[in-house]
Amino acid sequence: MSKADSLTDQLRQAIRAGKKTPYRIAKETGLAESTLSRFMSGSGLHSDSIDLLAQNLGLEMGERKKMQKQKGR
């Protein structure tokens, strides 16, 4: 992934490259399969849904990591 990739592009790439099926991701996150399908086709998501996907895929945003380190986590 290049630095120019948006967060949503990075999530899409991680979903495509991962071992979980979209069905499994939808079930584990509580997102509707249709929502995940639309997202994979280029539609946007609410920030809370982005957080759910990132957590499910084991991804963390850079700023979030920095804040956790500063808090001593």
N, C-alpha and C positions, 0 to 999 in steps of 0.2 A: 504494500500500500504506500502510495506517495503522500507527501505532506499536503498536497493539494486536494486529496480526497476529503469530502465532507464526512461528518460523523455518520450520516445516514448511508452514504456510499460504503463506508467501512463496515457498518452493520450488515448491509446486504452482502458484501463480499464474505464476511465471516459466516453468515448463514449458508451461502452457497458452498463454502469450503468445508463447513463442519460436517459432522457425522449424524447430527440429528435431522430428522425429517421436519418439514414445516408443520405437519400435523402434531408431532411431539412438542415442538416449540410452542405452538399455540396452546396445547393442553397444559404445559408446564407454566406458562406465563399468564394464562387466563385470557389471552387475546383471542378474538374470533379468527378462525382460519381465513375468512374473507378479508379481514383487516390485514393480516399478514400477507396474503396474496396481493392485495392492492399495494402494500408497502413494497413488496418485491418487484412490482411493476412500475414503481416510480412515485407513488403517492407518498405524502408525508405522514407523520405520526405525531401524536401529542408527546410532550416531554416525558410524562410518566410511563408511556408505552415504550419509549426509547430506553428509559432506565431499566424496565423489566427485561427487554431483549438483551441489553448489555450484560445485566447480571446473569441471565440464563446462559449466555454464551461465554461467561467468564471474562468479560472485557471490562476495563475500567478507564474512565476518562482521565487525561493527564492532570487536570486541575483537581479532580477529586482525590487522586493519589497524593498530590502535594499537600492538600489540606489534611488528609489522614496522617501523613508523616509529621506534619507540624503539630498535630494534636497528640502525637506519641502512640498512635495505633499500630 
